[in-house]
């Protein structure tokens, strides 16, 4: 994996962990009630899962660009 791809992977993994942590906090404080922020984070994580469905080894330039957009 190239240095650029490795850097992208590290950035994506860090953002994913950040979102998962935020989602866990929201769920813990939600008392059974879903909210828009939870839905937004769930959507972002679903989008990421779709982008990485082929794995990092098969990452195309197009998918790398989409991942960079996802990070914004």
N, C-alpha and C positions, 0 to 999 in steps of 0.2 A: 504494500500500500504506500502510495506516495506521501511525502510530508504534508502536502496540502490536504489530502484525503484524511490523513491521520489527525491533523488539526481540526478538520471539520467534524470528524467522529467524536473527538474529545469535547468540542463545543456543544454538539447535539446531545451527547450523553449528560453533560452538566445541566443543560437546559431541561432535559427530560426529568432528571432527578429533582430539580427545583420545582417543576410543575407537579410532580408526584407528591412532593412534600407539602406544597401549598394545598393540593386537593385533599390530602389526608387531614390537614388542619381544618379545612372547611367542613369536611365530613364530620370530624370530631365535634365541631362547634355547631353543627346544623340542627342537632336534635331531631333528626329524621326528616327535615325539610330540605328539598333541593333548591338551589338558587341559580341565578344566571351565571355567576362566576364559576360555579362547579360545572355547569354545562359547557361553558367556554373552554375550560381546561380539559374536560373530557374530549371535546372536539379536537383540540390541538393534539392531544395524545393519540387519538384515532388517526388523524392526518399523518402523524409521524409514523405510525405503524404501517400505514398504507405505502408511504414513501419508501420504507425500508423492507418491504415485503420480499424483495429479491436478495436481500442481504448486502452487507458492506462490500463483499468481494465482487459483486456484480453491479456496483454503483455506476450509473452512466453520468455523463456531464450534465444532461438535462435534470436528472434527479439531484445531483449535487447543487445545481442552481436553485432548485425548489427547496432543498434543505436550507440553503442560505437564506432564502426568503422566509422560511418557517422560523428561523432564528430571530427575525426582526420583530 
